[in-house]
Amino acid sequence: MRLDKFLKVSRLIKRRTLAKEVSDQGRITVNGQTAKASTTVKAGDEMTIRFGQRSVTVRIERLQETSRKDEAAEMYTVVKEERISDQE
């Protein structure tokens, strides 16, 4: 499944166009590699997404073409969530 579609179906990012923008900006990695919107993801992959001041790492548990709101959170497991400081 394409990365941008997984992000939308799993509701990690609400819209597919936004998921594409975030991945094109290099803010998503899959298994340690910077990922584009067209990157293929599969169950077992680890993905890190940077949202502003937060970084969220999730493990993909399963793929579905569509999901209801209550099923979406079952598609992934949050491995870690951390704040990113601007001090460099």
Helices and strands as residue ranges (DSSP letters): H 3-9, H 16-24, E 28-30, E 33-34, E 46-51, E 54-60, H 69-72, G 73-75, E 76-83
